[in-house]
Amino acid sequence: MTVAMVSDQELTMLYYNCLAPHGIKKFHPLAENYALFDNLPMCSLIKKEHAPLYDNKAWGSNPG
């Protein structure tokens, strides 16, 4: 079995990349559909006010 590992820093970069012009059209919906930020600590965001930039689905079971 192979397990994919993504660091908190890489997830943070993906978080903001999905908000860029190309990302918001193509990758942002995938992040929400697949709960990409399920393991992203909120403290990794530049500002905690950025969390609502995605639908709650993107956070999966992440309690924040």
N, C-alpha and C positions, 0 to 999 in steps of 0.2 A: 504494500500500500504506500502510495506517495502522498505526502502532506505538503501543501503549498504554504510557505511562510512569507508574510509581508510584515515588515517592521512598522512601528507606529509612525515613524518619519515618512516612510513610503506611502502609507495610507493617508497621511496628512497632505502630502504632495498630490495624490490622486483626488483628494477632497477638493482642493482648490483648482486643480486642473479641470475638473468636471464643470467648473463654473465659468471657464474661459469660453470665448465664442464657439469654437469647434466642439469643445467638450459638452457644453450645455445642450447642444443639439443631438449629439451622438452618444455620449457616455453617461451623461446625467440620468437619463431614463434607465439605463442598465444598472447604475448604482442603486437606484430606488427599487427596481424589480428584484435584485439579487441581494439586498441588504448588505451592500459592500462595507459599510462602516459599522457593522455589528461589533467589531473588536477595537474600534478607534476610541481612545480615551478623549473625553471632551476637553481635557486640559491641554491636548495637543493642538487645538485650534488656536489661531492667532487671537481671536476674541470669542468668548462663549456666545456672543450675540450672533455669530455666524451659523450656529447649529440649525436654526429654522430655515436656512436657505435650501434645505432638502425636505421632502416629505418624510414623515416618521418611518415609512417603510424602509428607507435607506439605512436607518439605525438598527433595524432588526430588533433583537431583544436587549440591546444596549440600554442600560438604565441611565446612562449619562454620567 
